[in-house]
Amino acid sequence: MARHLELDQDNRQQVKTALRYPLLVLFAIAVAMVVINIFVIPAFSSVFSGFNVDLPLPTRVLLAVSGFMVDYGLLLAALLALGGVGGACYLRTEAGAYRWDRLKLRLPIAGSLIRRATLGRFARSAAMALRSGVPLLQALTLVARAVDNRYVEAHILGMRSGVERGETLTRTAQGTGMFTPLVVQMLSVGEETGQVDDMLEQVAEFYEREVEHDLKRLNTYIEPVLIGAIGGMVLVLALGVFLPMWDLASAARGG
């Protein structure tokens, strides 16, 4: 039990650590965009208004976005604050927690990682419960509470209901559509050989190794996306600010 809890805590901490860096970068980008649109772009707006020329499309878009944020910035901040408070309250409800846990499994990049970590937690907890002599129905109830995901919990409780009706564990797991072919196949082998706990332990070890390996490479996947986002932001700002100046300089040289 102590080894299981320690391993589970380490996996959770690794996931949080791996996601902390990209979230901080995205937050910094959002803050930078707000500062630029409220304080920087308006300073250029007065300069561009004296050119008496048609401004390029990127410049017009920048000025429109900046003007909107200046005029309605407080309203947007209030709406975001209300939305954040409302979202936090909704996530505390049963329906909100269920939908958020389901959404987490479908997130790009991180969703696959969370899904495999959850499957590994399910397999490890189930193997430990069955090996300790806990009856299958009671073990499924305990494991459903241990996976820390309402969406997965509902499917595991559905498996328990199927087993109560006389279905095999493999068939109920396959019917949920949540488990990977590896889990279903190992459950099938375990039921045929009477070693479900051993098969689940092997599944847990496989997913734990995969999650640990992918956590080490997560930043490698995310960094190009973040660099592309920052590069795109810089490109739009550069085009919006410098294109009118280049056009004016070209017109002056032509004159």
C-alpha positions as CSV (number, residue, x, y, z in Angstrom):
1,M,0.0,0.0,0.0
2,A,2.8,2.4,0.9
3,R,4.6,1.7,-2.4
4,H,1.4,2.1,-4.4
5,L,0.6,5.5,-2.7
6,E,4.2,6.7,-3.2
7,L,4.2,5.8,-6.8
8,D,0.8,7.3,-7.4
9,Q,1.9,10.6,-5.7
10,D,5.1,10.7,-7.8
11,N,3.1,10.3,-11.1
12,R,0.7,13.1,-10.1
13,Q,3.6,15.4,-9.2
14,Q,5.4,14.6,-12.5
15,V,2.3,15.5,-14.5
16,K,1.8,18.8,-12.6
17,T,5.5,19.7,-13.0
18,A,5.5,18.9,-16.8
19,L,2.4,21.0,-17.4
20,R,3.5,23.9,-15.2
21,Y,6.0,25.3,-17.7
22,P,3.7,25.5,-20.8
23,L,0.9,27.0,-18.6
24,L,3.2,29.7,-17.3
25,V,4.4,30.5,-20.9
26,L,0.8,30.8,-22.1
27,F,-0.1,33.0,-19.2
28,A,2.9,35.3,-19.9
29,I,1.9,35.5,-23.6
30,A,-1.7,36.5,-22.6
31,V,-0.3,39.2,-20.2
32,A,2.0,40.5,-22.9
33,M,-0.8,40.7,-25.5
34,V,-2.9,42.7,-23.0
35,V,-0.1,45.1,-22.2
36,I,0.8,45.6,-25.9
37,N,-2.8,46.2,-26.9
38,I,-3.6,48.6,-24.1
39,F,-0.4,50.6,-23.8
40,V,1.8,50.1,-26.9
41,I,-0.6,50.0,-29.9
42,P,-2.5,53.2,-28.9
43,A,0.8,55.1,-29.0
44,F,1.3,54.0,-32.6
45,S,-2.3,54.8,-33.4
46,S,-1.8,58.5,-33.1
47,V,1.3,58.3,-35.3
48,F,-0.5,56.3,-38.0
49,S,-3.5,58.6,-38.0
50,G,-1.2,61.4,-39.4
51,F,0.0,59.4,-42.4
52,N,-3.2,60.1,-44.4
53,V,-2.7,56.8,-46.3
54,D,-4.6,53.5,-46.4
55,L,-3.2,51.3,-43.7
56,P,-2.3,47.7,-44.4
57,L,-4.7,45.0,-43.2
58,P,-2.5,43.7,-40.3
59,T,-2.3,47.3,-39.0
60,R,-6.0,47.8,-39.2
61,V,-6.6,44.5,-37.3
62,L,-4.2,45.5,-34.6
63,L,-5.7,48.9,-34.2
64,A,-9.3,47.5,-34.1
65,V,-8.3,44.9,-31.4
66,S,-6.4,47.5,-29.4
67,G,-9.3,49.9,-29.6
68,F,-11.8,47.3,-28.5
69,M,-9.6,46.3,-25.5
70,V,-9.1,49.9,-24.5
71,D,-12.8,50.7,-24.7
72,Y,-14.1,47.5,-23.2
73,G,-11.2,46.3,-21.2
74,L,-12.8,46.6,-17.8
75,L,-16.0,44.9,-19.0
76,L,-13.9,42.1,-20.4
77,A,-12.0,41.7,-17.2
78,A,-15.3,41.6,-15.2
79,L,-16.7,39.0,-17.5
80,L,-13.6,36.9,-17.3
81,A,-13.7,37.1,-13.5
82,L,-17.3,36.2,-13.4
83,G,-16.7,33.4,-15.8
84,G,-13.8,32.1,-13.7
85,V,-15.8,32.1,-10.5
86,G,-18.8,30.6,-12.2
87,G,-16.7,27.9,-13.8
88,A,-15.0,27.1,-10.5
89,C,-18.4,26.7,-8.8
90,Y,-19.7,24.6,-11.7
91,L,-16.7,22.2,-11.5
92,R,-17.5,21.6,-7.8
93,T,-20.9,20.1,-8.9
94,E,-21.3,16.5,-9.8
95,A,-22.1,17.2,-13.5
96,G,-19.3,19.8,-13.8
97,A,-16.7,17.5,-12.4
98,Y,-17.8,14.7,-14.6
99,R,-17.6,16.8,-17.8
100,W,-14.3,18.3,-16.8
101,D,-12.8,14.9,-16.1
102,R,-14.1,13.7,-19.5
103,L,-12.6,16.7,-21.2
104,K,-9.2,16.2,-19.6
105,L,-8.9,12.8,-21.4
106,R,-9.5,14.5,-24.8
107,L,-7.1,17.3,-24.5
108,P,-4.3,17.5,-27.1
109,I,-1.0,16.0,-26.0
110,A,-1.9,16.1,-22.3
111,G,-5.1,14.1,-22.7
112,S,-3.3,10.9,-23.9
113,L,-0.9,11.2,-21.0
114,I,-3.7,11.7,-18.4
115,R,-5.6,8.8,-19.9
116,R,-2.7,6.3,-19.7
117,A,-1.9,7.5,-16.1
118,T,-5.5,6.9,-15.1
119,L,-5.5,3.4,-16.7
120,G,-2.3,2.6,-14.9
121,R,-3.8,3.8,-11.6
122,F,-6.9,1.6,-12.3
123,A,-4.8,-1.5,-13.1
124,R,-2.5,-1.0,-10.1
125,S,-5.4,-0.4,-7.6
126,A,-7.4,-3.3,-9.0
127,A,-4.4,-5.7,-8.9
128,M,-3.7,-4.8,-5.3
129,A,-7.3,-5.2,-4.2
130,L,-7.8,-8.6,-5.9
131,R,-4.4,-9.9,-4.7
132,S,-5.4,-8.9,-1.1
133,G,-8.5,-11.1,-1.4
134,V,-11.1,-8.4,-1.8
135,P,-14.2,-9.7,-3.7
136,L,-14.4,-8.5,-7.3
137,L,-17.6,-6.3,-6.9
138,Q,-16.2,-4.6,-3.8
139,A,-12.8,-4.2,-5.5
140,L,-14.4,-2.4,-8.5
141,T,-16.2,-0.1,-6.1
142,L,-13.0,0.7,-4.3
143,V,-11.0,1.2,-7.5
144,A,-13.7,3.5,-9.0
145,R,-13.1,5.8,-6.1
146,A,-9.3,5.5,-6.3
147,V,-8.9,6.6,-10.0
148,D,-9.7,10.3,-9.1
149,N,-11.7,10.8,-12.3
150,R,-15.5,11.0,-12.3
151,Y,-15.8,9.9,-15.9
152,V,-13.7,6.8,-15.5
153,E,-15.3,6.2,-12.2
154,A,-18.7,6.0,-13.8
155,H,-17.5,3.5,-16.4
156,I,-15.9,1.3,-13.7
157,L,-19.2,1.3,-11.7
158,G,-20.9,0.4,-15.0
159,M,-18.5,-2.6,-15.2
160,R,-19.6,-3.6,-11.7
161,S,-23.2,-3.5,-12.7
162,G,-22.4,-5.7,-15.7
163,V,-20.6,-8.2,-13.5
164,E,-23.6,-8.3,-11.1
165,R,-25.8,-9.2,-14.1
166,G,-23.5,-12.2,-14.8
167,E,-21.3,-10.8,-17.6
168,T,-17.6,-11.4,-17.6
169,L,-15.2,-8.6,-16.6
170,T,-13.6,-8.6,-20.0
171,R,-16.9,-8.0,-21.8
172,T,-18.0,-5.3,-19.4
173,A,-14.6,-3.5,-19.8
174,Q,-14.9,-3.8,-23.6
175,G,-18.4,-2.5,-23.6
176,T,-17.4,0.8,-21.9
177,G,-15.2,1.8,-24.9
178,M,-12.9,3.4,-22.4
179,F,-10.2,0.8,-22.1
180,T,-7.4,0.2,-24.6
181,P,-7.1,-3.1,-26.4
182,L,-4.1,-3.9,-24.2
183,V,-6.2,-3.7,-21.0
184,V,-9.1,-5.8,-22.5
185,Q,-6.7,-8.5,-23.8
186,M,-4.9,-8.8,-20.5
187,L,-8.2,-9.0,-18.7
188,S,-9.3,-11.8,-21.0
189,V,-6.0,-13.7,-20.5
190,G,-6.3,-13.1,-16.7
191,E,-9.9,-14.5,-16.6
192,E,-8.9,-17.5,-18.6
193,T,-5.9,-18.4,-16.4
194,G,-7.4,-17.2,-13.1
195,Q,-4.6,-14.6,-12.8
196,V,-6.4,-11.3,-13.3
197,D,-4.3,-9.6,-10.6
198,D,-1.0,-10.6,-12.2
199,M,-2.2,-9.4,-15.7
200,L,-3.4,-6.1,-14.3
201,E,-0.1,-5.6,-12.5
202,Q,1.7,-6.0,-15.8
203,V,-0.7,-3.5,-17.4
204,A,0.0,-1.1,-14.6
205,E,3.8,-1.5,-15.0
206,F,3.5,-0.9,-18.8
207,Y,1.5,2.3,-18.5
208,E,3.6,3.6,-15.7
209,R,6.8,3.2,-17.8
210,E,5.1,4.8,-20.7
211,V,3.9,7.8,-18.7
212,E,7.3,8.3,-17.1
213,H,9.0,8.2,-20.5
214,D,6.5,10.6,-22.1
215,L,6.7,13.0,-19.1
216,K,10.4,13.3,-19.8
217,R,9.7,14.2,-23.5
218,L,6.6,16.3,-22.9
219,N,8.5,19.6,-23.0
220,T,10.1,18.4,-26.3
221,Y,6.6,18.2,-27.8
222,I,5.3,21.4,-26.3
223,E,8.2,23.8,-26.9
224,P,7.9,23.9,-30.7
225,V,4.2,24.8,-30.3
226,L,5.0,27.5,-27.8
227,I,7.8,28.9,-30.0
228,G,5.4,28.9,-33.0
229,A,2.8,30.8,-31.0
230,I,5.3,33.4,-29.8
231,G,6.8,33.7,-33.3
232,G,3.3,34.2,-34.8
233,M,2.5,36.9,-32.3
234,V,5.8,38.7,-33.0
235,L,5.2,38.5,-36.7
236,V,1.7,40.0,-36.5
237,L,3.0,42.8,-34.3
238,A,5.9,43.5,-36.6
239,L,3.8,43.5,-39.7
240,G,1.2,45.7,-38.1
241,V,3.7,48.3,-36.8
242,F,6.3,48.4,-39.5
243,L,4.4,47.9,-42.7
244,P,2.9,51.5,-42.6
245,M,6.3,52.9,-41.9
246,W,7.8,51.0,-44.8
247,D,5.0,52.2,-47.1
248,L,5.6,55.8,-46.0
249,A,9.3,55.5,-46.5
250,S,8.8,54.1,-50.0
251,A,6.4,56.8,-50.9
252,A,8.8,59.5,-49.6
253,R,11.7,58.0,-51.7
254,G,9.4,57.9,-54.7
255,G,8.4,61.5,-54.2
